[in-house]
Amino acid sequence: MSKDWVWVALLALSGFLIGGVYTTWKTAKFMATVLAVCALLAAGGAVAWMLS
């Protein structure tokens, strides 16, 4: 995988995790919170990778 596509993959992962947050929020708030934290980490990693 090229270095230029890593941040795109991280953003895609972040979007996937946000979808999981949306889906699980009504039934399992703790798991939704864990997924939200993971989504924020993936998005932050993507931004950091893109800026470096």
N, C-alpha and C positions, 0 to 999 in steps of 0.2 A: 504494500500500500504506500503510495506516495505521501510525502509529508504534507502536501497541499490538501489532501482529502481527509486528513485526520480531524480537522475542526468541523468539517461537514458531517462526518460520522458521529462526532460528539453532539452536534446540534440535533441530528436525527434521533440519537439515543435520548436526548433531553425531551424532545417532542413525544417520543414513545412513552417515556416515564410520566409526563404530564397527562397523557391520555389515561394512564393507569391511575393517577391521582383522581382524575375526574370520575372514573368508573367506580373506584372503591370508596369514595368519600362517605357515601350514605351508610355503608355497611361496616366498614372497618377504618375508623378515623386514624388509629395509630399507624396502620400499614400505609394509609394514604400520606401521612406525615413523613414516614420514612421514604416513600417514593418521591415526595416533594423535595426532600433534602438531597436525595440522589440526583434529581433533575437539576437542581440548582448547582450542584457540584459539576455535573456534565456541561451545563451551559457556561459556567465560569471557566472550566477547562478549555472549552472551545474558544471563548473570547481570549483567554491568555495565549492559547496556541496561535490564534490568528494574529495577535499583536506582536508576537515574538518573531 
